[in-house]
Amino acid sequence: MKIPGLLMVKVMLMYLYLLFQTPLRVFTCLFLKKRLFTQTYLLTGDSGLLYQVEYYFQKRGSSMLRFFRRKKIDSEARLKELIAQSEDEGIITQEEEELIASIFEIGDTPVEEVMAPRVDLVAVPANTRIEDIVKLYRENAHGKIPVYIENIDNIVGIIYTKELLKLWGCQEKLYAVDVMKLPYFIPYTKNVLETLREFQKLHISVAIVVDEYGGVEGLVTTEDLVEEIVGELQDELDRDRIPVKRLKDGSLVVRGITEIEEIEEKLGVNIGEEDVRTIGGLILKKLGRVPRSGERIEISGLQILILEASRQRIHRLIVRKL
């Protein structure tokens, strides 16, 4: 099935605008730079083409928003109705209509599945000197650092490390408590779209995720949330578009969304897992976590090298039979 990529992007922009007016710069940077064009020559050198593409979609987004107003698209139901109407009139195929409809389910993922978990948090006590926080940032490159008193379950603030640049020359006199912003807390059960709406309404970009007892579960940022939406959409686009590549030694380079059945067929193996459909799902089931890029694992008679993985998902890997 040939998926109309630009159509999908347009529908996604419509949905984002309709739901929470998310700034297009965040969306287009993530979607275009990290997903659509990372493998093409368009972004090589100093051509500046990413800027031109982003500008185009910003302009198109504005014109589409005006179109919505003319058409009185004032609800998610109305947008779904127009998509179904487009399929009825032959503007898009039934398969394309089903794929576009899947966009509306993407944001239902709970934030606990996309956050930076507690064990990965880089946090500092409230009496930490700013110069020590700058050193910590250089070592870990975390843009948002939680501040706590006594233990990490008592987070009292967030430090935005880019703000530390304004303090150049007076760092020795300041501590974490002097520059932190008040934290915002959300329950781990809140879903991605609800959280994005809240971030937009409150003009914030980070929240501390807590469990039902108030214990800290992790930290989630705008980037994490948009990455989840865009990543899920791109997985749908890639499912029928990205081929499996066979290397000279017989191993396969595959995507995390490659179906187990296809790997079994090409490697001549029987993995024997009926409750998962993709190789990425199999790995998550066996490990109970998302592996890191460069990690090697052996599961279900397979030797696997993770080539590329983000916090939320496995993107590319090499699979060979043991």
C-alpha positions as CSV (number, residue, x, y, z in Angstrom):
1,M,0.0,0.0,0.0
2,K,1.4,3.4,-1.0
3,I,0.8,5.8,1.8
4,P,0.2,9.5,1.0
5,G,2.8,11.0,3.3
6,L,1.9,14.6,2.8
7,L,-1.7,13.8,3.4
8,M,-0.9,12.2,6.7
9,V,1.2,15.1,7.8
10,K,-1.6,17.5,6.9
11,V,-4.2,15.5,8.9
12,M,-1.8,15.3,11.8
13,L,-1.3,19.1,11.8
14,M,-5.1,19.5,11.7
15,Y,-5.5,17.3,14.7
16,L,-2.7,19.0,16.7
17,Y,-4.2,22.4,16.0
18,L,-7.7,21.3,16.8
19,L,-6.7,19.7,20.1
20,F,-4.2,22.0,21.7
21,Q,-2.7,24.6,19.3
22,T,0.7,23.0,19.7
23,P,3.4,25.2,18.1
24,L,4.3,23.9,14.7
25,R,8.0,24.5,15.3
26,V,8.1,21.6,17.8
27,F,6.1,19.3,15.6
28,T,7.9,20.0,12.3
29,C,11.3,19.8,13.8
30,L,10.6,16.4,15.3
31,F,8.6,15.0,12.5
32,L,10.6,16.2,9.5
33,K,14.2,16.2,10.9
34,K,14.1,13.1,13.1
35,R,11.6,11.0,11.1
36,L,11.0,11.8,7.4
37,F,14.3,13.1,6.2
38,T,17.0,11.6,8.4
39,Q,18.2,9.3,5.6
40,T,18.2,11.7,2.7
41,Y,20.7,14.1,1.3
42,L,18.3,17.0,1.9
43,L,19.7,17.7,5.4
44,T,23.4,17.3,4.5
45,G,25.9,20.1,4.8
46,D,24.7,23.7,5.4
47,S,22.0,23.7,2.7
48,G,19.4,25.1,5.1
49,L,16.7,23.0,3.5
50,L,15.3,21.9,6.8
51,Y,14.4,25.5,7.5
52,Q,12.7,25.9,4.2
53,V,10.7,22.7,4.7
54,E,9.7,23.8,8.2
55,Y,8.7,27.2,6.9
56,Y,6.6,25.6,4.2
57,F,4.7,23.5,6.8
58,Q,4.3,26.5,9.1
59,K,2.7,28.4,6.2
60,R,0.6,25.4,5.2
61,G,-0.5,24.9,8.8
62,S,-1.8,28.5,9.0
63,S,-3.7,28.1,5.7
64,M,-5.2,24.8,6.8
65,L,-6.3,26.4,10.1
66,R,-8.1,29.1,8.1
67,F,-9.7,26.3,6.0
68,F,-11.0,24.7,9.2
69,R,-12.6,27.9,10.3
70,R,-14.4,28.2,6.9
71,K,-15.5,24.6,7.2
72,K,-16.6,25.0,10.8
73,I,-14.4,22.1,12.0
74,D,-14.9,22.7,15.7
75,S,-14.5,19.2,17.1
76,E,-12.7,16.0,16.7
77,A,-16.0,14.4,15.6
78,R,-16.3,16.8,12.8
79,L,-12.8,16.1,11.6
80,K,-13.5,12.4,11.7
81,E,-16.7,13.0,9.7
82,L,-14.9,14.8,7.0
83,I,-12.2,12.1,6.7
84,A,-15.0,9.5,6.3
85,Q,-16.7,11.7,3.7
86,S,-13.4,11.9,1.8
87,E,-13.3,8.1,1.7
88,D,-16.9,7.9,0.5
89,E,-16.2,10.3,-2.3
90,G,-13.1,8.4,-3.4
91,I,-10.6,11.2,-2.4
92,I,-8.8,8.6,-0.3
93,T,-8.9,4.8,-0.2
94,Q,-10.4,2.8,2.6
95,E,-7.0,1.7,3.7
96,E,-5.8,5.3,3.8
97,E,-9.0,6.3,5.8
98,E,-8.3,3.5,8.3
99,L,-4.7,4.6,8.7
100,I,-5.6,8.3,9.1
101,A,-8.3,7.3,11.7
102,S,-5.6,5.6,13.7
103,I,-4.2,9.0,14.5
104,F,-7.0,9.7,16.9
105,E,-6.0,6.8,19.1
106,I,-2.3,7.6,19.2
107,G,-2.5,10.0,22.2
108,D,-4.2,7.5,24.5
109,T,-0.8,6.2,25.8
110,P,-0.3,6.9,29.5
111,V,2.6,9.2,30.3
112,E,4.3,6.5,32.4
113,E,5.2,4.8,29.1
114,V,7.0,7.8,27.6
115,M,8.5,9.5,30.7
116,A,12.1,9.3,31.9
117,P,11.7,6.7,34.7
118,R,12.8,7.4,38.3
119,V,16.0,5.3,38.0
120,D,17.2,7.5,35.1
121,L,16.5,10.9,36.7
122,V,19.4,13.2,37.3
123,A,18.3,15.3,40.4
124,V,20.1,17.5,42.9
125,P,19.6,18.5,46.5
126,A,18.3,22.1,47.0
127,N,21.6,23.2,48.6
128,T,23.7,22.2,45.5
129,R,25.9,25.0,44.2
130,I,25.1,26.3,40.7
131,E,28.7,25.7,39.5
132,D,28.3,22.0,40.4
133,I,25.0,21.8,38.5
134,V,26.8,23.3,35.4
135,K,29.4,20.5,35.7
136,L,26.6,18.0,36.0
137,Y,25.0,19.4,32.9
138,R,28.2,19.1,30.9
139,E,28.5,15.4,31.9
140,N,24.8,14.4,31.3
141,A,23.4,17.1,29.0
142,H,20.0,17.1,30.8
143,G,17.9,20.2,30.0
144,K,15.7,19.9,33.1
145,I,17.0,18.9,36.5
146,P,14.7,18.2,39.5
147,V,15.6,19.7,42.8
148,Y,14.7,17.8,46.0
149,I,15.0,18.2,49.8
150,E,16.2,15.1,51.7
151,N,15.1,12.5,49.1
152,I,13.9,12.3,45.5
153,D,10.2,11.8,46.6
154,N,10.3,15.4,47.9
155,I,10.9,17.3,44.7
156,V,10.5,21.1,45.3
157,G,11.6,22.5,42.0
158,I,13.0,22.2,38.5
159,I,16.1,23.8,37.1
160,Y,16.1,24.7,33.4
161,T,19.8,24.4,32.6
162,K,19.6,26.9,29.7
163,E,18.6,29.5,32.3
164,L,22.0,29.1,34.0
165,L,23.7,30.9,31.1
166,K,22.2,34.1,32.4
167,L,24.0,33.6,35.7
168,W,27.5,33.7,34.3
169,G,29.9,35.4,36.7
170,C,27.8,34.9,39.8
171,Q,27.5,31.2,40.0
172,E,29.6,30.8,43.2
173,K,27.0,32.8,45.1
174,L,24.0,30.8,44.1
175,Y,22.4,27.5,45.0
176,A,19.8,25.3,43.3
177,V,17.1,26.6,45.5
178,D,17.8,30.2,44.3
179,V,17.2,29.5,40.6
180,M,14.7,26.6,40.5
181,K,11.1,26.9,39.2
182,L,8.1,25.4,41.0
183,P,7.4,21.9,39.8
184,Y,4.2,20.7,38.2
185,F,2.9,17.2,39.2
186,I,0.8,14.9,37.1
187,P,-0.5,11.3,37.8
188,Y,1.1,8.4,36.0
189,T,-2.3,7.5,34.5
190,K,-2.8,10.8,32.6
191,N,-2.5,10.2,28.8
192,V,-0.2,11.9,26.3
193,L,-2.8,14.2,24.7
194,E,-4.3,15.3,28.0
195,T,-0.8,16.2,29.2
196,L,0.0,18.1,26.1
197,R,-3.2,20.1,26.4
198,E,-2.3,20.9,30.0
199,F,1.3,21.9,29.1
200,Q,-0.1,24.2,26.4
201,K,-2.6,25.8,28.7
202,L,-0.2,26.3,31.6
203,H,2.8,27.3,29.3
204,I,5.1,24.6,30.8
205,S,7.3,22.0,29.2
206,V,8.0,19.6,32.0
207,A,6.2,17.7,34.7
208,I,7.0,15.3,37.5
209,V,5.0,12.1,37.2
210,V,3.8,10.6,40.5
211,D,2.0,7.4,41.6
212,E,-1.2,7.2,43.7
213,Y,0.8,7.7,46.9
214,G,2.7,10.8,45.8
215,G,5.9,8.9,45.1
216,V,8.0,10.1,42.2
217,E,7.7,7.8,39.1
218,G,9.6,9.9,36.6
219,L,9.8,13.1,34.5
220,V,8.1,13.9,31.2
221,T,8.8,16.7,28.8
222,T,7.0,18.2,25.8
223,E,9.6,16.5,23.6
224,D,8.7,13.1,25.1
225,L,5.0,13.6,24.4
226,V,5.4,14.9,20.8
227,E,8.0,12.1,20.1
228,E,5.4,9.5,21.2
229,I,2.7,10.9,18.9
230,V,5.0,11.4,15.9
231,G,6.8,8.1,16.5
232,E,3.5,6.1,16.5
233,L,2.4,7.8,13.3
234,Q,5.7,7.2,11.6
235,D,5.6,3.5,12.7
236,E,2.2,3.3,10.9
237,L,3.7,4.9,7.8
238,D,6.8,2.7,7.8
239,R,5.0,-0.6,8.4
240,D,4.5,-1.3,4.7
241,R,7.3,0.9,3.3
242,I,10.6,-0.1,4.9
243,P,12.0,-3.4,3.6
244,V,14.0,-6.0,5.5
245,K,17.7,-5.9,4.4
246,R,19.8,-9.0,4.4
247,L,23.5,-8.7,5.1
248,K,26.3,-10.9,3.6
249,D,26.5,-13.0,6.8
250,G,22.8,-13.9,6.5
251,S,21.6,-11.6,9.3
252,L,18.8,-9.1,8.8
253,V,18.6,-5.4,9.4
254,V,15.0,-4.7,10.4
255,R,12.8,-2.1,12.1
256,G,11.3,-2.6,15.5
257,I,7.9,-2.8,13.9
258,T,8.9,-5.7,11.6
259,E,6.5,-8.6,12.1
260,I,7.9,-11.7,13.7
261,E,6.3,-13.8,11.0
262,E,8.5,-12.2,8.3
263,I,11.7,-12.7,10.4
264,E,10.8,-16.4,10.9
265,E,10.3,-16.8,7.2
266,K,13.6,-15.1,6.2
267,L,15.7,-16.8,8.9
268,G,14.1,-20.2,8.8
269,V,13.3,-20.1,12.5
270,N,10.2,-20.7,14.7
271,I,10.2,-18.1,17.5
272,G,6.9,-19.5,18.9
273,E,5.5,-16.3,20.4
274,E,1.7,-15.9,19.7
275,D,0.9,-13.0,22.0
276,V,3.3,-10.4,20.3
277,R,3.3,-9.4,16.6
278,T,6.5,-7.5,16.1
279,I,10.2,-8.0,16.9
280,G,10.2,-4.9,19.0
281,G,7.2,-6.2,21.0
282,L,9.0,-9.5,21.6
283,I,12.1,-7.7,22.9
284,L,10.1,-5.5,25.2
285,K,8.2,-8.6,26.5
286,K,11.4,-10.5,27.3
287,L,13.5,-7.6,28.7
288,G,10.7,-5.7,30.4
289,R,12.3,-2.4,29.2
290,V,13.5,-0.6,26.1
291,P,17.1,-1.6,25.4
292,R,19.8,1.0,24.6
293,S,21.5,1.6,21.3
294,G,24.5,-0.7,20.9
295,E,23.1,-3.3,23.4
296,R,23.4,-7.0,22.4
297,I,20.8,-9.5,23.6
298,E,19.9,-13.2,23.0
299,I,16.2,-14.2,23.1
300,S,14.0,-16.9,21.5
301,G,16.9,-18.4,19.5
302,L,18.0,-15.0,18.1
303,Q,21.1,-12.9,18.5
304,I,20.1,-9.2,18.4
305,L,22.1,-6.0,18.1
306,I,20.2,-2.8,18.8
307,L,21.3,-0.2,16.2
308,E,18.9,2.6,17.2
309,A,16.5,3.1,20.1
310,S,14.9,6.0,21.8
311,R,13.5,6.2,25.3
312,Q,10.1,4.9,24.1
313,R,10.8,2.4,21.3
314,I,13.2,0.3,19.3
315,H,13.8,1.7,15.8
316,R,16.4,-0.4,14.0
317,L,18.2,-3.7,14.9
318,I,20.2,-6.5,13.4
319,V,18.8,-10.0,13.9
320,R,20.6,-13.4,13.3
321,K,19.8,-17.0,14.1
322,L,21.8,-18.5,17.0
